[in-house]
Amino acid sequence: MILTLNNPVRDYAWGSTTLLPDLLGTPPTGRPQAELWIGAHPAASSVVTGGPQAGTSLHELIAADPDHVLGADVAATYGPRLPFLLKVLAIAQPLSIQAHPSAAQAEEGYAAEDAAGVPTDAPHRSYRDPYHKPEMVVALSEFEALLGWSEPDIAADRLAGLEVDRLTSVVDGVRAGALSAALTELFALPEPEVGALVEAVTEAARRDPHLYDLVLRLAEFYPGDLGIVLALLLEPARLEPGQAVFVPDGVPHAYLSGLAVEVQASSDNTLRAGLTGKHGAPERLMRVLEFGPLAAVPVIAHEVSPGRVDYPVAGVEEFALSRVNPGEADVPLPADGPWSVLCVEGQVTVATDPDDGEDASSLSLGPGQAGFIPAGQHPSRVGGPGVAYVVTVPS
């Protein structure tokens, strides 16, 4: 049976009050609605809404019978947990500058905070689970972001153009390629000096609002925040609808505005450096940041069959994402692994054929609605005039 899901909405402060309601066709609540989570992360699992499992979270369902829901191979590799998490991001104001740990760093950090007795739901906890969090976003609207480090000379010129004396040594360090040392210097500033520096940078930006529009936008939401200075070290990017980018472990980034689908390894580990009211951990962030040429990677969509486009990412084992637009012909889903299906436009129908004694089933989805196909329900297909994103574990 295909499972109909009720998916939680996270009300983070940076969320839009209208983008998700517009997608879901629901009235705005007046509160920010930042992320729609489709998955089985224990912090906010989807819940089955129909059939004999109604009211059961997907997390609980997997824990009870991982071989059937995930498939024996996936369960053997990842245990009783869904290794991917699908989201819709609805961004009205910039998110924090952040990076995510590698698998080894996540295991080590999680164990250390456990040993120190820090509750997993404590606001000051950095590692909420022992997993890494590589992620990919696909724009549904025009989408703005800061993705990885800018070239040293470009970043140094941005800072130097402000003509703020306190930044002279930072500019020299960045230009010389000593980015880690420059960041360490900024993070070591006492709070009063941070406030004075950010005020000076913001005032300088007003002299050239076209060139330093980003500084002024960030200052509107996060006055006095060191992240305003750090943002000038990052590379601005703009995605058009359908364009995608992959953010590996250790790459600094911040999403600024727009609506997007995000798929990631199922983790909630985020180390922040600024532009947030949440817990920041610059010393831990420094340990996970990559300072070499590694950067966010544009993902080239690849048409694999009529109505189906894949977004391939080399080296990622937890997720594989495709966009399906069936039109007149159904798009088959390969018969391996579990599938999450999210409709983003129009109407699609997800169907399975009878298999291993199970009856055929089908599910109609409208914008913002999602379903889950357990591994034992194949073969499956998606039809209809709408657009959907489907994610599974690579075979």
C-alpha atoms as a printed R data frame, in Angstrom:
    type eleno elety resid chain resno      x       y       z
1   ATOM     1    CA   MET     A     1  0.000   0.000   0.000
2   ATOM     2    CA   ILE     A     2  1.179   3.525  -0.836
3   ATOM     3    CA   LEU     A     3  1.157   5.591   2.343
4   ATOM     4    CA   THR     A     4 -0.462   9.023   2.467
5   ATOM     5    CA   LEU     A     5  1.563  11.354   4.669
6   ATOM     6    CA   ASN     A     6  0.799  14.306   6.887
7   ATOM     7    CA   ASN     A     7  4.023  16.307   6.915
8   ATOM     8    CA   PRO     A     8  5.124  18.691   9.675
9   ATOM     9    CA   VAL     A     9  5.818  22.361   9.019
10  ATOM    10    CA   ARG     A    10  8.667  23.982  10.967
11  ATOM    11    CA   ASP     A    11  7.972  27.573  11.980
12  ATOM    12    CA   TYR     A    12 11.507  28.963  12.053
13  ATOM    13    CA   ALA     A    13 11.713  32.760  12.186
14  ATOM    14    CA   TRP     A    14 13.216  33.064   8.689
15  ATOM    15    CA   GLY     A    15 10.234  31.381   7.050
16  ATOM    16    CA   SER     A    16  7.768  33.016   4.705
17  ATOM    17    CA   THR     A    17  4.194  33.552   5.853
18  ATOM    18    CA   THR     A    18  2.836  32.934   2.336
19  ATOM    19    CA   LEU     A    19  5.063  30.684   0.176
20  ATOM    20    CA   LEU     A    20  4.153  27.368   1.798
21  ATOM    21    CA   PRO     A    21  0.451  28.221   2.193
22  ATOM    22    CA   ASP     A    22  0.376  29.179  -1.490
23  ATOM    23    CA   LEU     A    23  1.953  25.830  -2.423
24  ATOM    24    CA   LEU     A    24 -0.286  23.814  -0.105
25  ATOM    25    CA   GLY     A    25 -3.461  25.745  -0.900
26  ATOM    26    CA   THR     A    26 -4.039  26.498   2.783
27  ATOM    27    CA   PRO     A    27 -4.842  29.817   4.493
28  ATOM    28    CA   PRO     A    28 -1.814  31.658   5.915
29  ATOM    29    CA   THR     A    29 -1.604  31.496   9.684
30  ATOM    30    CA   GLY     A    30  0.208  34.805  10.010
31  ATOM    31    CA   ARG     A    31  3.223  32.953  11.412
32  ATOM    32    CA   PRO     A    32  6.385  31.999   9.519
33  ATOM    33    CA   GLN     A    33  6.204  28.602   7.795
34  ATOM    34    CA   ALA     A    34  9.795  27.794   6.936
35  ATOM    35    CA   GLU     A    35 10.208  24.100   6.110
36  ATOM    36    CA   LEU     A    36  7.943  21.231   5.146
37  ATOM    37    CA   TRP     A    37  9.577  17.946   6.248
38  ATOM    38    CA   ILE     A    38  8.776  14.742   4.358
39  ATOM    39    CA   GLY     A    39 10.548  11.860   6.015
40  ATOM    40    CA   ALA     A    40 11.182   9.944   9.193
41  ATOM    41    CA   HIS     A    41 13.600  12.068  11.210
42  ATOM    42    CA   PRO     A    42 12.644  11.582  14.879
43  ATOM    43    CA   ALA     A    43 12.637  15.356  15.475
44  ATOM    44    CA   ALA     A    44  9.679  15.821  13.098
45  ATOM    45    CA   SER     A    45  8.529  12.668  11.366
46  ATOM    46    CA   SER     A    46  5.777  12.478   8.779
47  ATOM    47    CA   VAL     A    47  2.658  10.652   9.969
48  ATOM    48    CA   VAL     A    48  0.600   8.137   7.987
49  ATOM    49    CA   THR     A    49 -2.973   9.393   7.504
50  ATOM    50    CA   GLY     A    50 -4.880   6.439   6.014
51  ATOM    51    CA   GLY     A    51 -5.264   2.683   6.186
52  ATOM    52    CA   PRO     A    52 -4.413   0.413   9.104
53  ATOM    53    CA   GLN     A    53 -1.281   2.437   9.954
54  ATOM    54    CA   ALA     A    54 -3.175   5.749  10.269
55  ATOM    55    CA   GLY     A    55 -1.763   7.879  13.068
56  ATOM    56    CA   THR     A    56  1.577   6.047  13.083
57  ATOM    57    CA   SER     A    57  4.672   8.103  12.373
58  ATOM    58    CA   LEU     A    58  6.864   6.993   9.502
59  ATOM    59    CA   HIS     A    59  9.722   6.817  12.017
60  ATOM    60    CA   GLU     A    60  7.780   4.304  14.137
61  ATOM    61    CA   LEU     A    61  6.663   2.327  11.106
62  ATOM    62    CA   ILE     A    62 10.234   1.876   9.912
63  ATOM    63    CA   ALA     A    63 11.487   0.973  13.385
64  ATOM    64    CA   ALA     A    64  8.835  -1.759  13.644
65  ATOM    65    CA   ASP     A    65  9.611  -3.464  10.303
66  ATOM    66    CA   PRO     A    66 12.695  -1.984   8.593
67  ATOM    67    CA   ASP     A    67 13.240  -4.874   6.167
68  ATOM    68    CA   HIS     A    68  9.748  -4.515   4.719
69  ATOM    69    CA   VAL     A    69  9.547  -0.702   4.670
70  ATOM    70    CA   LEU     A    70 13.131   0.070   3.619
71  ATOM    71    CA   GLY     A    71 14.133  -3.165   1.931
72  ATOM    72    CA   ALA     A    72 16.632  -5.622   3.347
73  ATOM    73    CA   ASP     A    73 19.670  -4.023   1.682
74  ATOM    74    CA   VAL     A    74 18.878  -0.491   2.885
75  ATOM    75    CA   ALA     A    75 18.066  -1.726   6.394
76  ATOM    76    CA   ALA     A    76 21.321  -3.681   6.523
77  ATOM    77    CA   THR     A    77 23.298  -0.564   5.541
78  ATOM    78    CA   TYR     A    78 21.549   2.107   7.600
79  ATOM    79    CA   GLY     A    79 19.679   0.210  10.284
80  ATOM    80    CA   PRO     A    80 16.038   0.996  11.095
81  ATOM    81    CA   ARG     A    81 16.134   4.565   9.773
82  ATOM    82    CA   LEU     A    82 15.277   6.283   6.511
83  ATOM    83    CA   PRO     A    83 18.639   7.674   5.310
84  ATOM    84    CA   PHE     A    84 17.207  10.650   3.415
85  ATOM    85    CA   LEU     A    85 14.988  13.604   4.271
86  ATOM    86    CA   LEU     A    86 12.996  15.599   1.708
87  ATOM    87    CA   LYS     A    87 12.012  19.200   2.438
88  ATOM    88    CA   VAL     A    88 10.437  22.278   0.923
89  ATOM    89    CA   LEU     A    89 12.205  25.488   1.989
90  ATOM    90    CA   ALA     A    90 10.176  28.729   2.032
91  ATOM    91    CA   ILE     A    91 12.600  31.554   2.767
92  ATOM    92    CA   ALA     A    92 11.576  35.148   3.486
93  ATOM    93    CA   GLN     A    93 14.743  36.271   5.263
94  ATOM    94    CA   PRO     A    94 18.311  34.950   5.217
95  ATOM    95    CA   LEU     A    95 19.204  31.762   7.036
96  ATOM    96    CA   SER     A    96 22.306  31.432   9.168
97  ATOM    97    CA   ILE     A    97 25.777  31.063   7.704
98  ATOM    98    CA   GLN     A    98 26.405  27.402   8.373
99  ATOM    99    CA   ALA     A    99 28.214  24.213   7.493
100 ATOM   100    CA   HIS     A   100 27.640  20.548   8.229
101 ATOM   101    CA   PRO     A   101 30.084  17.990   9.640
102 ATOM   102    CA   SER     A   102 31.473  14.947   7.891
103 ATOM   103    CA   ALA     A   103 30.253  11.513   8.984
104 ATOM   104    CA   ALA     A   104 33.298  11.004  11.216
105 ATOM   105    CA   GLN     A   105 32.985  14.487  12.750
106 ATOM   106    CA   ALA     A   106 29.269  13.951  13.424
107 ATOM   107    CA   GLU     A   107 29.894  10.660  15.202
108 ATOM   108    CA   GLU     A   108 32.666  12.185  17.308
109 ATOM   109    CA   GLY     A   109 30.746  15.370  18.145
110 ATOM   110    CA   TYR     A   110 27.555  13.526  19.030
111 ATOM   111    CA   ALA     A   111 29.407  11.116  21.314
112 ATOM   112    CA   ALA     A   112 31.259  13.972  23.045
113 ATOM   113    CA   GLU     A   113 28.075  15.925  23.789
114 ATOM   114    CA   ASP     A   114 26.372  12.746  24.984
115 ATOM   115    CA   ALA     A   115 29.283  12.028  27.301
116 ATOM   116    CA   ALA     A   116 29.043  15.587  28.628
117 ATOM   117    CA   GLY     A   117 25.369  15.040  29.449
118 ATOM   118    CA   VAL     A   118 23.987  17.631  27.021
119 ATOM   119    CA   PRO     A   119 20.341  16.735  26.232
120 ATOM   120    CA   THR     A   120 19.756  16.155  22.511
121 ATOM   121    CA   ASP     A   121 17.013  18.802  22.492
122 ATOM   122    CA   ALA     A   122 19.048  21.422  24.393
123 ATOM   123    CA   PRO     A   123 19.188  24.773  22.514
124 ATOM   124    CA   HIS     A   124 22.978  24.918  22.968
125 ATOM   125    CA   ARG     A   125 23.588  21.428  21.583
126 ATOM   126    CA   SER     A   126 25.494  21.323  18.258
127 ATOM   127    CA   TYR     A   127 25.209  17.615  17.326
128 ATOM   128    CA   ARG     A   128 21.660  16.298  17.536
129 ATOM   129    CA   ASP     A   129 22.413  12.969  15.838
130 ATOM   130    CA   PRO     A   130 25.540  11.057  14.762
131 ATOM   131    CA   TYR     A   131 25.096  11.561  10.997
132 ATOM   132    CA   HIS     A   132 26.433  13.872   8.324
133 ATOM   133    CA   LYS     A   133 24.224  16.144   6.229
134 ATOM   134    CA   PRO     A   134 25.221  16.588   2.585
135 ATOM   135    CA   GLU     A   135 22.349  18.363   0.839
136 ATOM   136    CA   MET     A   136 21.027  19.469  -2.528
137 ATOM   137    CA   VAL     A   137 18.527  22.223  -3.321
138 ATOM   138    CA   VAL     A   138 16.456  22.536  -6.483
139 ATOM   139    CA   ALA     A   139 14.867  25.951  -7.001
140 ATOM   140    CA   LEU     A   140 11.087  26.155  -7.410
141 ATOM   141    CA   SER     A   141 11.256  29.942  -7.721
142 ATOM   142    CA   GLU     A   142 14.137  32.340  -8.171
143 ATOM   143    CA   PHE     A   143 16.412  31.339  -5.299
144 ATOM   144    CA   GLU     A   144 19.267  33.335  -3.754
145 ATOM   145    CA   ALA     A   145 22.120  31.876  -1.741
146 ATOM   146    CA   LEU     A   146 25.707  32.251  -0.586
147 ATOM   147    CA   LEU     A   147 27.576  29.113  -1.624
148 ATOM   148    CA   GLY     A   148 31.143  28.416  -0.596
149 ATOM   149    CA   TRP     A   149 34.128  30.759  -0.410
150 ATOM   150    CA   SER     A   150 34.738  33.450  -2.986
151 ATOM   151    CA   GLU     A   151 38.146  33.600  -4.649
152 ATOM   152    CA   PRO     A   152 40.603  35.214  -2.174
153 ATOM   153    CA   ASP     A   153 41.237  38.352  -4.227
154 ATOM   154    CA   ILE     A   154 37.522  38.888  -4.867
155 ATOM   155    CA   ALA     A   155 36.635  38.518  -1.178
156 ATOM   156    CA   ALA     A   156 39.572  40.713  -0.133
157 ATOM   157    CA   ASP     A   157 38.531  43.435  -2.586
158 ATOM   158    CA   ARG     A   158 34.978  43.391  -1.198
159 ATOM   159    CA   LEU     A   159 36.253  43.917   2.323
160 ATOM   160    CA   ALA     A   160 38.876  46.470   1.308
161 ATOM   161    CA   GLY     A   161 36.309  48.517  -0.604
162 ATOM   162    CA   LEU     A   162 34.541  49.289   2.668
163 ATOM   163    CA   GLU     A   163 37.637  51.189   3.878
164 ATOM   164    CA   VAL     A   164 37.146  50.073   7.482
165 ATOM   165    CA   ASP     A   165 40.476  50.240   9.330
166 ATOM   166    CA   ARG     A   166 39.693  47.327  11.656
167 ATOM   167    CA   LEU     A   167 39.471  45.025   8.637
168 ATOM   168    CA   THR     A   168 42.974  45.757   7.313
169 ATOM   169    CA   SER     A   169 44.626  42.676   8.828
170 ATOM   170    CA   VAL     A   170 41.650  40.511   7.833
171 ATOM   171    CA   VAL     A   171 41.898  41.762   4.237
172 ATOM   172    CA   ASP     A   172 45.615  40.998   4.163
173 ATOM   173    CA   GLY     A   173 45.028  37.493   5.516
174 ATOM   174    CA   VAL     A   174 42.271  36.716   3.032
175 ATOM   175    CA   ARG     A   175 44.317  38.024   0.093
176 ATOM   176    CA   ALA     A   176 47.275  35.888   1.179
177 ATOM   177    CA   GLY     A   177 45.099  32.780   1.290
178 ATOM   178    CA   ALA     A   178 45.133  32.593   5.096
179 ATOM   179    CA   LEU     A   179 41.357  32.425   5.349
180 ATOM   180    CA   SER     A   180 41.349  30.248   8.463
181 ATOM   181    CA   ALA     A   181 43.530  32.725  10.335
182 ATOM   182    CA   ALA     A   182 41.341  35.636   9.197
183 ATOM   183    CA   LEU     A   183 38.218  33.896  10.465
184 ATOM   184    CA   THR     A   184 39.895  33.040  13.756
185 ATOM   185    CA   GLU     A   185 40.734  36.728  14.187
186 ATOM   186    CA   LEU     A   186 37.125  37.760  13.578
187 ATOM   187    CA   PHE     A   187 35.674  35.116  15.881
188 ATOM   188    CA   ALA     A   188 38.069  36.167  18.657
189 ATOM   189    CA   LEU     A   189 36.781  39.756  18.758
190 ATOM   190    CA   PRO     A   190 35.154  40.736  22.072
191 ATOM   191    CA   GLU     A   191 31.436  41.467  21.816
192 ATOM   192    CA   PRO     A   192 31.788  45.282  22.035
193 ATOM   193    CA   GLU     A   193 34.331  45.221  19.186
194 ATOM   194    CA   VAL     A   194 32.034  43.050  17.085
195 ATOM   195    CA   GLY     A   195 29.256  45.595  17.477
196 ATOM   196    CA   ALA     A   196 31.549  48.483  16.563
197 ATOM   197    CA   LEU     A   197 32.953  46.633  13.535
198 ATOM   198    CA   VAL     A   198 29.559  45.657  12.158
199 ATOM   199    CA   GLU     A   199 28.255  49.181  12.688
200 ATOM   200    CA   ALA     A   200 31.241  50.572  10.775
201 ATOM   201    CA   VAL     A   201 30.781  48.045   7.956
202 ATOM   202    CA   THR     A   202 27.064  48.823   7.704
203 ATOM   203    CA   GLU     A   203 27.687  52.559   7.634
204 ATOM   204    CA   ALA     A   204 30.356  52.120   4.950
205 ATOM   205    CA   ALA     A   205 27.960  49.996   2.869
206 ATOM   206    CA   ARG     A   206 25.481  52.885   2.785
207 ATOM   207    CA   ARG     A   207 28.016  54.886   0.729
208 ATOM   208    CA   ASP     A   208 27.672  52.336  -2.104
209 ATOM   209    CA   PRO     A   209 24.285  50.646  -1.640
210 ATOM   210    CA   HIS     A   210 24.413  49.033  -5.079
211 ATOM   211    CA   LEU     A   211 27.718  47.237  -4.499
212 ATOM   212    CA   TYR     A   212 26.967  46.418  -0.853
213 ATOM   213    CA   ASP     A   213 23.255  45.696  -1.099
214 ATOM   214    CA   LEU     A   214 23.813  42.341   0.644
215 ATOM   215    CA   VAL     A   215 25.275  44.042   3.724
216 ATOM   216    CA   LEU     A   216 22.289  46.382   3.980
217 ATOM   217    CA   ARG     A   217 19.785  43.555   3.516
218 ATOM   218    CA   LEU     A   218 21.435  41.442   6.197
219 ATOM   219    CA   ALA     A   219 21.689  44.410   8.573
220 ATOM   220    CA   GLU     A   220 17.943  44.913   8.271
221 ATOM   221    CA   PHE     A   221 17.329  41.471   9.761
222 ATOM   222    CA   TYR     A   222 20.448  40.926  11.901
223 ATOM   223    CA   PRO     A   223 21.792  44.316  13.059
224 ATOM   224    CA   GLY     A   224 25.171  44.034  14.768
225 ATOM   225    CA   ASP     A   225 25.679  40.397  13.738
226 ATOM   226    CA   LEU     A   226 29.209  39.316  12.769
227 ATOM   227    CA   GLY     A   227 27.660  37.221   9.998
228 ATOM   228    CA   ILE     A   228 27.225  40.449   8.022
229 ATOM   229    CA   VAL     A   229 31.014  40.645   7.683
230 ATOM   230    CA   LEU     A   230 31.443  36.897   7.133
231 ATOM   231    CA   ALA     A   231 28.906  36.985   4.282
232 ATOM   232    CA   LEU     A   232 31.335  39.084   2.237
233 ATOM   233    CA   LEU     A   233 33.706  36.106   2.151
234 ATOM   234    CA   LEU     A   234 31.094  33.882   0.481
235 ATOM   235    CA   GLU     A   235 30.121  33.560  -3.172
236 ATOM   236    CA   PRO     A   236 26.662  34.897  -4.097
237 ATOM   237    CA   ALA     A   237 24.550  32.683  -6.350
238 ATOM   238    CA   ARG     A   238 21.147  32.886  -7.965
239 ATOM   239    CA   LEU     A   239 19.260  29.790  -9.127
240 ATOM   240    CA   GLU     A   240 16.417  29.874 -11.637
241 ATOM   241    CA   PRO     A   241 13.510  27.411 -11.274
242 ATOM   242    CA   GLY     A   242 14.726  23.879 -11.976
243 ATOM   243    CA   GLN     A   243 18.390  24.658 -11.334
244 ATOM   244    CA   ALA     A   244 20.120  22.711  -8.569
245 ATOM   245    CA   VAL     A   245 23.223  22.868  -6.416
246 ATOM   246    CA   PHE     A   246 24.836  20.295  -4.146
247 ATOM   247    CA   VAL     A   247 26.433  21.398  -0.858
248 ATOM   248    CA   PRO     A   248 28.973  18.860   0.468
249 ATOM   249    CA   ASP     A   249 30.036  18.473   4.091
250 ATOM   250    CA   GLY     A   250 32.203  21.341   5.313
251 ATOM   251    CA   VAL     A   251 31.137  23.929   2.724
252 ATOM   252    CA   PRO     A   252 29.877  27.224   4.245
253 ATOM   253    CA   HIS     A   253 26.581  28.443   2.866
254 ATOM   254    CA   ALA     A   254 23.519  30.541   3.595
255 ATOM   255    CA   TYR     A   255 20.201  30.521   1.778
256 ATOM   256    CA   LEU     A   256 18.768  34.017   1.368
257 ATOM   257    CA   SER     A   257 15.358  33.910  -0.323
258 ATOM   258    CA   GLY     A   258 13.003  31.822  -2.420
259 ATOM   259    CA   LEU     A   259 11.179  28.503  -2.574
260 ATOM   260    CA   ALA     A   260 13.075  25.257  -3.146
261 ATOM   261    CA   VAL     A   261 12.994  21.508  -2.762
262 ATOM   262    CA   GLU     A   262 15.841  20.239  -0.595
263 ATOM   263    CA   VAL     A   263 16.990  16.654  -0.227
264 ATOM   264    CA   GLN     A   264 19.629  15.689   2.295
265 ATOM   265    CA   ALA     A   265 21.017  12.863   4.332
266 ATOM   266    CA   SER     A   266 18.643  12.570   7.296
267 ATOM   267    CA   SER     A   267 20.358  14.659   9.943
268 ATOM   268    CA   ASP     A   268 19.735  17.815  11.954
269 ATOM   269    CA   ASN     A   269 23.397  18.730  12.537
270 ATOM   270    CA   THR     A   270 24.054  22.376  11.715
271 ATOM   271    CA   LEU     A   271 27.000  24.435  12.937
272 ATOM   272    CA   ARG     A   272 26.293  28.168  12.670
273 ATOM   273    CA   ALA     A   273 28.508  31.237  12.420
274 ATOM   274    CA   GLY     A   274 26.030  34.099  12.375
275 ATOM   275    CA   LEU     A   275 22.789  35.550  10.985
276 ATOM   276    CA   THR     A   276 20.690  33.671  13.520
277 ATOM   277    CA   GLY     A   277 19.176  33.851  16.961
278 ATOM   278    CA   LYS     A   278 19.973  30.168  17.412
279 ATOM   279    CA   HIS     A   279 23.013  28.713  19.136
280 ATOM   280    CA   GLY     A   280 26.244  29.581  17.356
281 ATOM   281    CA   ALA     A   281 29.368  27.487  17.737
282 ATOM   282    CA   PRO     A   282 32.179  29.218  15.815
283 ATOM   283    CA   GLU     A   283 34.920  27.118  17.419
284 ATOM   284    CA   ARG     A   284 33.169  23.897  16.381
285 ATOM   285    CA   LEU     A   285 32.346  25.325  12.984
286 ATOM   286    CA   MET     A   286 36.036  26.047  12.390
287 ATOM   287    CA   ARG     A   287 36.807  22.360  12.938
288 ATOM   288    CA   VAL     A   288 34.418  21.221  10.192
289 ATOM   289    CA   LEU     A   289 34.980  23.950   7.588
290 ATOM   290    CA   GLU     A   290 36.798  23.093   4.376
291 ATOM   291    CA   PHE     A   291 39.193  25.850   3.320
292 ATOM   292    CA   GLY     A   292 40.449  24.278   0.104
293 ATOM   293    CA   PRO     A   293 38.967  24.494  -3.402
294 ATOM   294    CA   LEU     A   294 35.971  22.317  -2.467
295 ATOM   295    CA   ALA     A   295 32.805  24.310  -3.046
296 ATOM   296    CA   ALA     A   296 29.121  23.980  -3.710
297 ATOM   297    CA   VAL     A   297 28.626  22.052  -6.947
298 ATOM   298    CA   PRO     A   298 26.094  22.966  -9.659
299 ATOM   299    CA   VAL     A   299 24.078  19.854 -10.511
300 ATOM   300    CA   ILE     A   300 23.243  19.343 -14.174
301 ATOM   301    CA   ALA     A   301 19.838  17.793 -14.676
302 ATOM   302    CA   HIS     A   302 19.960  14.718 -16.899
303 ATOM   303    CA   GLU     A   303 16.931  13.413 -18.817
304 ATOM   304    CA   VAL     A   304 16.930   9.642 -18.418
305 ATOM   305    CA   SER     A   305 13.535   8.895 -19.974
306 ATOM   306    CA   PRO     A   306 10.484  10.811 -21.239
307 ATOM   307    CA   GLY     A   307  9.013  12.703 -18.306
308 ATOM   308    CA   ARG     A   308 11.899  12.011 -15.913
309 ATOM   309    CA   VAL     A   309 14.966  14.131 -15.143
310 ATOM   310    CA   ASP     A   310 17.628  13.019 -12.644
311 ATOM   311    CA   TYR     A   311 19.856  15.259 -10.538
312 ATOM   312    CA   PRO     A   312 22.965  13.082 -10.213
313 ATOM   313    CA   VAL     A   313 25.505  13.735  -7.433
314 ATOM   314    CA   ALA     A   314 28.686  11.670  -7.336
315 ATOM   315    CA   GLY     A   315 29.640  10.023  -4.075
316 ATOM   316    CA   VAL     A   316 26.347  10.502  -2.218
317 ATOM   317    CA   GLU     A   317 25.024   7.223  -0.858
318 ATOM   318    CA   GLU     A   318 21.922   8.366   1.051
319 ATOM   319    CA   PHE     A   319 19.727   9.893  -1.659
320 ATOM   320    CA   ALA     A   320 18.987  10.100  -5.382
321 ATOM   321    CA   LEU     A   321 16.553  12.768  -6.589
322 ATOM   322    CA   SER     A   322 14.474  12.939  -9.770
323 ATOM   323    CA   ARG     A   323 11.891  15.332 -11.174
324 ATOM   324    CA   VAL     A   324  8.965  13.702 -12.947
325 ATOM   325    CA   ASN     A   325  6.469  15.366 -15.280
326 ATOM   326    CA   PRO     A   326  4.530  12.405 -16.664
327 ATOM   327    CA   GLY     A   327  2.206  14.110 -19.139
328 ATOM   328    CA   GLU     A   328  0.537  11.467 -21.319
329 ATOM   329    CA   ALA     A   329  2.797   8.538 -20.348
330 ATOM   330    CA   ASP     A   330  3.375   7.178 -16.849
331 ATOM   331    CA   VAL     A   331  6.911   7.390 -15.462
332 ATOM   332    CA   PRO     A   332  8.071   4.086 -13.920
333 ATOM   333    CA   LEU     A   333  9.986   4.054 -10.644
334 ATOM   334    CA   PRO     A   334 12.722   1.398 -10.487
335 ATOM   335    CA   ALA     A   335 11.930  -1.565  -8.287
336 ATOM   336    CA   ASP     A   336 14.472  -1.074  -5.527
337 ATOM   337    CA   GLY     A   337 14.461   0.852  -2.275
338 ATOM   338    CA   PRO     A   338 11.770   3.024  -0.650
339 ATOM   339    CA   TRP     A   339 10.439   6.149  -2.385
340 ATOM   340    CA   SER     A   340  9.147   9.509  -1.181
341 ATOM   341    CA   VAL     A   341  7.009  11.362  -3.732
342 ATOM   342    CA   LEU     A   342  6.236  15.094  -3.434
343 ATOM   343    CA   CYS     A   343  3.892  16.880  -5.837
344 ATOM   344    CA   VAL     A   344  4.826  20.519  -6.458
345 ATOM   345    CA   GLU     A   345  2.524  21.434  -9.342
346 ATOM   346    CA   GLY     A   346 -0.800  20.238 -10.740
347 ATOM   347    CA   GLN     A   347 -1.908  16.701  -9.936
348 ATOM   348    CA   VAL     A   348 -0.067  13.385 -10.073
349 ATOM   349    CA   THR     A   349 -1.158   9.845  -9.365
350 ATOM   350    CA   VAL     A   350  1.199   7.338  -7.788
351 ATOM   351    CA   ALA     A   351  0.288   3.700  -8.438
352 ATOM   352    CA   THR     A   352  1.685   0.261  -7.730
353 ATOM   353    CA   ASP     A   353  0.963  -2.993  -9.510
354 ATOM   354    CA   PRO     A   354  0.140  -6.148  -7.562
355 ATOM   355    CA   ASP     A   355  3.331  -7.756  -6.224
356 ATOM   356    CA   ASP     A   356  4.036 -10.696  -3.919
357 ATOM   357    CA   GLY     A   357  0.384 -11.156  -3.111
358 ATOM   358    CA   GLU     A   358 -0.228  -7.455  -2.356
359 ATOM   359    CA   ASP     A   359 -3.134  -5.644  -4.006
360 ATOM   360    CA   ALA     A   360 -2.536  -2.777  -6.416
361 ATOM   361    CA   SER     A   361 -2.945   0.687  -4.903
362 ATOM   362    CA   SER     A   362 -2.941   4.281  -6.058
363 ATOM   363    CA   LEU     A   363 -2.741   7.721  -4.515
364 ATOM   364    CA   SER     A   364 -3.602  11.120  -5.999
365 ATOM   365    CA   LEU     A   365 -1.420  14.038  -4.881
366 ATOM   366    CA   GLY     A   366 -1.865  17.784  -5.290
367 ATOM   367    CA   PRO     A   367  0.688  20.571  -4.714
368 ATOM   368    CA   GLY     A   368  2.575  20.152  -1.443
369 ATOM   369    CA   GLN     A   369  1.153  16.683  -0.815
370 ATOM   370    CA   ALA     A   370  3.396  13.658  -0.434
371 ATOM   371    CA   GLY     A   371  3.273   9.893  -0.294
372 ATOM   372    CA   PHE     A   372  5.661   7.114   0.626
373 ATOM   373    CA   ILE     A   373  6.132   3.823  -1.200
374 ATOM   374    CA   PRO     A   374  7.641   1.074   0.969
375 ATOM   375    CA   ALA     A   375 10.263  -1.080  -0.684
376 ATOM   376    CA   GLY     A   376  7.937  -4.066  -0.852
377 ATOM   377    CA   GLN     A   377  5.372  -2.275  -3.055
378 ATOM   378    CA   HIS     A   378  7.103  -2.295  -6.443
379 ATOM   379    CA   PRO     A   379  6.730  -2.003  -9.380
380 ATOM   380    CA   SER     A   380  5.431   1.579  -9.170
381 ATOM   381    CA   ARG     A   381  4.754   4.469 -11.512
382 ATOM   382    CA   VAL     A   382  3.791   8.149 -11.480
383 ATOM   383    CA   GLY     A   383  1.221   9.542 -13.913
384 ATOM   384    CA   GLY     A   384 -0.840  12.662 -14.504
385 ATOM   385    CA   PRO     A   385 -0.333  16.213 -15.775
386 ATOM   386    CA   GLY     A   386  1.512  17.526 -12.700
387 ATOM   387    CA   VAL     A   387  5.125  17.761 -11.532
388 ATOM   388    CA   ALA     A   388  6.622  15.787  -8.675
389 ATOM   389    CA   TYR     A   389  9.988  15.184  -7.064
390 ATOM   390    CA   VAL     A   390 10.835  11.619  -6.091
391 ATOM   391    CA   VAL     A   391 13.704  10.493  -3.898
392 ATOM   392    CA   THR     A   392 15.098   7.079  -3.034
393 ATOM   393    CA   VAL     A   393 18.318   5.429  -1.877
394 ATOM   394    CA   PRO     A   394 20.759   4.875  -4.774
395 ATOM   395    CA   SER     A   395 21.095   1.251  -5.764
